[in-house]
Every structure is written in structure tokens, then in C-alpha cells.
């Protein structure tokens, strides 16, 4: 029975917090649905979930998926540099972190934790035109996150992309909020734009 409560609680709380409040009668709803569970245990479980959800909703854009996105960027940079016979001495994951977070005030302070040589940073900036992420609804219950990098190549520019399927509940809160606010089923976020470089 406790397992059923744990499965029932997250979407209930998540949907109510998305609306900006937790109904006053939520405890009564849970007590009626799960009378076998002691009320004090229900209260404790709800409090724990609320704290976790609060932390979840306070996270900056992409923070819950940021590492996966940056890893995709790193893989695509490595693929393109191999095509051009270019070699980075710095960790390509660190290069991706710098490109994706250089203009993010909340992440900019962490750049020093991901060292990149000036030579490699210059090489990356000379060859990477832009990086963005697109979230798009592909069915009633599924979304697709596509990470793209735009690069300079011999004779023409190129685009690399990687896509993964996600459930609505797996989307970052800022993406869900943008969808609810704009009613647009496709949301684009720019992670790196050379025109915005300082």
C-alpha cells in the first residue's frame, strides 16, 4: 500500500505545484484514498516530497538535464574536430561546459572548475557557430529533446544533432512553464551564440 502512495503522490503534488499552490485538502484526499496508512506517516511522506519538489522547481533552466545536454555537445564537438583533424588538449567535456554556460550568470562562477586552455577555447569559438536545445511534443504523452550544434566546415556550415525522447514529467520545470504559458508545443533555448560573447 505504501508503494501505491509513493506512485500516486509525485504526479499529484507536481501538478498542483505547477498551478502555484498545494490544495488545503490534499491531506484529506490522501487519507481517504489510503486509509490503511497512519496519518502521521502520510504527513511525513508528503512533507518529504514537497521539499524535494521545491528544490526541483527552484533549479535553473536545464539543471536537471544539463550534464546530459553538455555531454551530447561534447560528443558532437569531438566528432566535428575529428573530421577537421583538429585536436584539443583540454577535456572536450570542459570545452562544452564553457560554451554552454559562458553567458549564464548562475553557472559562470563554475567555469574555473572546468579548466580549458585559452588556445582550445579560441579554437572552439572559431569553429562553433551556435548551440541550442529544442523541446517538441511528438505525441500526446511524449516529448523530444534535440540538442544541436552549428559548426564551420570547409566550404559550408554544418549541423550536428542528438535527440532523446522524454515524458512530460521529465521536462525541466522552465520548459513546462513555457509550454503552459505560451501554449506552444515547441520550445527553443539558445545555449551559445557567438554574437552574445563578451
N, C-alpha and C positions, 0 to 999 in steps of 0.2 A: 504493500500500500504506500509506503514511504517513497518507493521508486516512482509510482504513478504521480505522486505530488510533485516530485522533483522534475518530472517531464512536463507536467501541467503548468507549473509556476513560471518558468522563464518567458514563454510567449505572452502569458497574461500580463506580467509586470512590464515586459518590454513594450507591448502595445500601449499600455496605459501611460507609461513614462513618455513615450513618443508624443502623446497628446498633451504632455506638460503637467500631468498630475497623477496621483495614485488614488483611486476611489476610496472614500472613507469606509465603505462596506466590504472592501476586499477581504478582510479577515473573516467576516461573516460568510462570504461566498466560499472561502476555503474550508471553514469549519463545517459547513453544510455538506460540501462535496466530499470531505474526508473526515467524517465523524469519529473514525477509529483512532485517529492520531490525536494525542493530547494537545490541547490548545496552546500550552506553553511551548511545545516543540514546534508547532506551526509558526508561532510568533518568532521564534529564534531563526527558523529557516528563512522566513520572509525577510527579516532584518539583514541576514547574510546576503541574500540575493539582491536586496536593494542597494547595499553597499557596493557589491560587485558591479551592478548596473550603473550606479552613479559614476564609478571610476571609468566604466566603459564609455558612457556618454560624454565624459569630460575629456576624452582623448582627442588630440588634434587630428586633422584630416590624415587619413591613411595609416595612422599609427598602428592599428591592429593588423594591417597587411603590408606595412611599409617595407619590412625586410624582404618579403617575397617579391614585391614590386622591384626593389633595388637589385635583388638577385637576378631577376629577369633582365633588367637593364644591363647588368654586368655581363651576363651571358651574351647578349646581343652586341655589346661593345667589343667583347673578345672575339666574336665571330667576324665582325667587320674589320677589326685591326689585323686579324689573321689573313683576311682576303687581301688587304693592302700591304701585307708584310711589314706591319708596324708592331713594335714591341714596347710594352710598358714595363718599367722596372718596379713600379708601385703595384700594390694589390689592386686588381681591377674592381673588387668589391668596394674598396675605399674610394676609387675614382667615381663609381656610380653613386656612392653616398654624397660626395661633394656636389656632383651635378644636380642631384635630386633635391638637395637641401640648402644649396648656396644662398637662396633668397627666401628661405623660410626662417623667420625670426625666432621661432621656438626651437628649431633644430640647429641653427647656425652656430650656437655655442659648443656644439658637439663635434664640429669639423676637426678640431685638433686631436680628437680621439681616433680619427681615421686618417693618418698621415699619407699625404701624396706629394711627391716631389714637384716643384714648380715646372720642371721640364715636361713631366707626364700630364700635369693639369693643362698646360698650354697645348700639348698635343691633342688632348681630348677635346678642348674647347675649339680647336681649329677644325676638328672633324665631325663633331656632334652639332647638328643644327637645332635640334629640339627633342624634348621628351614629353609625352603626355600619356594619360590614362583615361580610357573610356569605359564607362559602365553602361550597359544597354540591356533592356529586358528582351529576352529571346523566347519566353513562353510565360504562361500565367504564374508559374512558380520559380522560374529560373532567370538568372541574370548572367551576363558575360562581362568579365573584366579583361580589357585588351590593353596591354602596355606596348607603346610604340616608341621607337627612337628614329629620328630622321638624321641621315648622315651624308657627308660629302663623299663622292666617289669619282672615279675617273670618267669624265665626260658628262655625268649626270648625277643628280642626287638619288639616294636610295632610302627605303623604309624597311625596317625590321619590326616584327610584331610577335607577341606571345599572348595567347588567350586562355583563360580558365573560366569554368562555369561556377557560379555561386548561387546559394539560396538567398532570399531576401534578408533573412536574419543574419547572414554572414557579411552583409554590406556594411561599410563604416557608417556610423551614425550621420555624419555630414552628408553622405551620399543619399541616404534615406530621407533626411530632412529636405535636401534639394529637390528630390523627386516629389515629395508631398507638397512642397511649396510651389513648384513650377508646373507640376503635373506632366513634366517631360520625362519620357521613358528612356532617354539617352542623356547621360551627363558626362561632360568632358572636363578634365582637370589638367592644367599645364604644370608640369614639374620643372621644366627647364626651358628657358627661352633666352638665347644669346643677347637679344635686344634689352633684356632686363638686367644684364650683368652690371655690376658696379664699376 
